[in-house]
Structure formats: structure tokens, C-alpha cells
Amino acid sequence: MEAAQIIRDAVARVSNLRRDCALDPTLAASVYAVKAFQARRFAGTYSDLLASDTYRHAARFFLVELYSDKDYSDRDAQFGRIAGGLQTLFTKQVVATAVSLAQLHLLTEELDHAMGLVWQVVDDALLLDSALALATKLAALPTRALADTRRALDDALELDYSAALDLEASMQGALGRGHDFAEGVSAFLAKRPAVFKDR
């Protein structure tokens, strides 16, 4: 795959993760908390590099441009737009560095997102009610689709990109022929709660 496409794909995947957060305020708050914690951890762990005459600029770059809790959406969009120019105009070393930064940025976002999913903390007195509310929400969702999503995520750890897409396409095809897909569409059009039955 060409360097420009690798960069664009990484930026697009980061954008998808941010969209998920935008649709879920609880997840967004959790991911923000993870990012803030990671920034404090980085600043503490590498305080010597941040204070070093030799390394402080590089360390500061990683802290401010990769590990902080800032919103990088505009910068990432610009990075994706100039990916082709980077590949055409700059040396292989510069392009390789840009690709590595894009991949590192994606990995950081994916890890922050994953930790954000389990980051939510509630007071002891609210734990049971919170757990029951989450269980109730999950129980109302399409069980088979949730199970296949989990399987796709697990299997993706061992698959290359093409095989993972093939698996996803196969699962979507099967789910699209099931009751729950038709029910979801019907409920959406009728503006009513869906009643999922596939198991």
C-alpha cells in the first residue's frame, strides 16, 4: 500500500473513533479522562527529557502533539489532505517518518478508546444501579449482532486487513438477512423501539 493511502487510512480510522465519542458523551468523557491521565503520566515519566537541552523539543512534541487531551481533528484532516504531496515531494526518509507518526497516532487513539470503554468509575452506592442500567441497555440490543461484533474484534487480532474486511463483509451479509436487521429498519422508519429476537 502506498504511503499516502496508509496515512489517509490512519486518519480516517482516527476520525471514526472520534465520531464514536461524539455520539456517546459518557465514552467521550472517559476517553478524555484517559488522555489527561496519559499526558500526566508522560510528563512525569519523561520529566528528565522534557527538561533536557538536547531532547526537550522532541519530548515536547510527543507530549503536546500525540499524548495530550487536545482535539486534533483539524490537524488530522489537513494531514490526510497533504498525504499525496508528502509522498510526491519529500524524501523516502521523510515519508517513512510521516507514515510512522500516522500509525503511532492511530495506535494511541485506539488504545485510549479501548481504555475509555472500561474507564467509567461510579461511587460504590451507585454501582449496582449503574450495572443494572448497562445490562438492561445491552439486553435490548441485537444479541447476535453483538456476538458477531465481539467475534470480529477477537479474530481481527490474528487476521490481516483484507481477511478482516472479508470476515466483516460475511458477517454483515448474514446479519442483513436476519430478523433483527429488518426489525431495526422497520422500527427506525416507524419511530418506535425495536424488538430484537435473533439469538
N, C-alpha and C positions, 0 to 999 in steps of 0.2 A: 504494500500500500504506500502511496506517495506521502511525503512528509506533510504536505498541505492538508491532505484528507485526514491524516491522523490527528492533526491539530484541530480541524473542524469537528471531527467526531468527538474528541475530548470535550471541546467547548459545548457541543450540543448535549452531551450526556450530563455535564455540569448544569446546564440550563434546565434540563428535565428534573434534576434533583431539587433545584431551587423552585421550580413550579410546584413540585410536591409539597414543599414547605409553605408556599404561598396559599395552597388550598387547605392546609391544616395548621391553624395557629398554634396548637399545642406542640406539634412537631417542630414548627419554626422556632418557638421559644426554647425547646430542648436543644436543637441544633445550635442556636445562638449561645446557649449556656456552655455547650461543648467547645465551641470555637473560643469563647472567652477564657475558659479553663486552659485550653491548649496554648493560647497566646501567653497566659501567665506562666504555664509550665515551661514553655520555650524560653521566655525571658529569664526565668530562674535557672534553668539548666545550663544555658549558654551565656550567662551574665559575663563570664570572662571574655568570650568572643565579642560580645556587644561593647565591651569596654576596650578592646584591643585596637591599637592604631592600625594593625595590619588587616584584621578581619571584620571590623565593626560594620563596614559598609555592606559586605556580603551577608553578615548575620542579620543586619537590619532589614535588608531586602527580604529575606525569608520570613522574618517576623511580621513585617508590615504588609508584604505583598502576597504571602501564602498562608500564614498561620493566624492572622488577626480575624476579628469578627466583623470586618468591613464588608460592604456589599460591592462585589467586583463585577456586577452584571454588565455595566457599560464597557469596562476594560476588556472583559472576555469577548463581548460581541465584536469589539474592534480587533482583537487578536484573531478571531475567526475570519474577519473580512480581509486582513492583510496576509493570511497564511500563504496564499498563492504568490504574492510578491516576495515574501521571505524566501520561499523555495527558489524563486527565479533569480533574485538579485544578490543573495548572500552566499558566502562560502558554505561548504558542507559542514564545517565545524559549528558555524553559527546556526545553521538549520537544525543540526542534531541537538544543540543546546535548547533551541526553541521547542522541539518535539519533546525533549525530556521534561522541560518545565510544564508543558501542557499535560503530559501524562502524570507528573507529580501533582499538579493542581487537581486533576480528576481523582487520583487516588486519595488525596487529602479530603476532598469533598465527599467521596464515597464512605470513607471511614467516619468522618464527622456525622454523616447522615445515619449510618448504621448505629453509631453510639447514641445519636439523638433518639432513635427508636426505643431505646431502653433507658433513657436518661431521666424520664419523668419520675419525680420523687414526691410522695404525699405524706402528710402527717400520719402518725400511727392511728389516730382516731378516725381518719378518713380512708384508711387502706381498704377495708372490706367493701365499703360502698363504691370506691373507685374501681376495685377489681370486678365487682359485680356489674358495674356500668360498662366496663370494657368487654366483659364476657357476653353481656346482652347485645352489645353492638356487633360483636363478631358472630354471634349465633344468628343474627338476622341477615348476615351476608351469605352469598352463594358458596356453600361448603366445598363443592367440587372445584370451583374456580380458585378458592383459597388454597386447597390442597395442591392443585397443579402449579400455582404460583410458587408455593414453597418448594415443590419438586424441581421446577425450572431454576430457581435460585441455587438449590443444592447442586444440581447437575452441572450448572454453569461453571462451577469451580474446577471441573475436570474437562470441560469442552473448550474447543477454540471458538472464535467469534462466529464463524459460519455455521458450525454444528449447533451452537446455542440458538442462533436465529432459526435454524431448521426445526429444532425442538419446539421453540416458541410458536412457530407457524403451525406445526402439527397440533399442539395443544389448543391454539385458538380456533383451528378448524373444527376440532372435536367439540369444544365448548360452544361454538357458534351453532352447532346442530342440536344442542340440548335444550331442555325446557327453560332453564334459567335465563339463557340469552333472550329467548322470545318474551319471557315474562318481564325481564328488565326493560326491554324496548317498549313493551305494551304499558308497563307501569309508568315509564317516563312520559309517554305520549298522553296517558290519561291523568297524569299528575297525581298518582296515588302511590302508596308504599308498595314495593314489590314483595311477593311471597315466593321465596325460592324453595325448590323441592329436590333438586339433583343432589345425590349423595355419592 
